[in-house]
Amino acid sequence: MSECLITSRGATRARAMAVALASAGLPARVVRPPADVSREGCGYAVAIAQQLVGQAAEVLRAAHMPPRRIYCVGADGRYTEEKGYGA
């Protein structure tokens, strides 16, 4: 199962995002993103299964917390930005 990171600038916002996702039945956890993701100025992220990304983006928009950027891990183990989900 591949993982995606929904970025957030701060820990408080990331925790609120994780709570909103959990309330919708989508398991998520707050993490510190790797350097190749955090260079964009994002200090925290919410990790979620890749197959749940579309649902997660909808839940976060409905909760008035649209995703800034979403990065998913590829076969090479590196994160690449997923287009079409950001704010």
C-alpha positions as CSV (number, residue, x, y, z in Angstrom):
1,M,0.0,0.0,0.0
2,S,1.5,3.3,-1.1
3,E,1.4,6.4,1.1
4,C,0.7,10.0,0.4
5,L,1.4,13.2,2.4
6,I,-1.0,16.1,2.5
7,T,1.2,19.1,3.5
8,S,0.5,21.7,6.2
9,R,2.6,24.6,7.4
10,G,2.0,23.9,11.1
11,A,1.4,21.1,13.6
12,T,-1.9,22.5,14.7
13,R,-3.4,22.6,11.2
14,A,-2.0,19.1,10.5
15,R,-3.7,17.7,13.7
16,A,-7.0,19.4,12.7
17,M,-6.7,17.8,9.3
18,A,-6.1,14.4,10.8
19,V,-9.1,14.8,13.1
20,A,-11.3,15.8,10.2
21,L,-10.2,12.8,8.2
22,A,-10.6,10.4,11.1
23,S,-14.1,11.8,11.7
24,A,-14.9,10.8,8.1
25,G,-13.5,7.3,8.7
26,L,-10.3,7.9,6.9
27,P,-7.2,6.8,8.9
28,A,-4.5,9.4,8.9
29,R,-1.6,10.4,11.1
30,V,0.5,13.5,11.5
31,V,4.1,13.2,10.4
32,R,7.2,15.3,9.7
33,P,7.7,15.2,5.9
34,P,11.1,14.2,4.4
35,A,13.4,16.9,3.2
36,D,12.4,16.6,-0.5
37,V,8.8,17.5,0.5
38,S,9.6,20.0,3.4
39,R,11.8,22.2,1.2
40,E,8.5,23.7,0.0
41,G,8.1,25.3,3.5
42,C,5.8,22.6,4.9
43,G,6.8,21.6,8.4
44,Y,4.1,18.9,8.9
45,A,2.0,16.6,6.9
46,V,-0.8,14.1,7.2
47,A,0.0,10.6,6.0
48,I,-2.8,8.7,4.3
49,A,-3.1,5.7,2.0
50,Q,-2.8,6.6,-1.7
51,Q,-6.2,5.0,-2.6
52,L,-7.9,7.4,-0.1
53,V,-6.4,10.6,-1.5
54,G,-9.4,11.7,-3.5
55,Q,-11.8,11.2,-0.6
56,A,-9.4,12.9,1.8
57,A,-9.1,16.0,-0.5
58,E,-13.0,16.2,-0.6
59,V,-13.3,15.8,3.2
60,L,-10.7,18.5,3.8
61,R,-12.3,20.9,1.3
62,A,-15.7,20.4,3.0
63,A,-14.0,21.1,6.4
64,H,-12.6,24.4,5.0
65,M,-9.0,23.0,5.0
66,P,-8.2,22.4,1.4
67,P,-4.9,20.6,0.8
68,R,-1.9,22.8,0.0
69,R,0.0,20.1,-1.8
70,I,-0.2,16.3,-1.9
71,Y,2.9,14.1,-2.5
72,C,2.7,10.4,-3.1
73,V,5.6,7.9,-2.9
74,G,6.5,6.3,-6.2
75,A,8.1,2.9,-7.0
76,D,11.5,4.5,-6.6
77,G,10.7,5.5,-3.0
78,R,10.7,9.2,-3.7
79,Y,7.8,11.6,-3.2
80,T,6.3,13.4,-6.2
81,E,3.6,16.0,-6.2
82,E,0.1,14.8,-7.3
83,K,-1.5,17.5,-9.4
84,G,-5.2,18.4,-9.3
85,Y,-5.8,18.1,-5.5
86,G,-4.2,21.3,-4.2
87,A,-5.9,24.4,-3.0
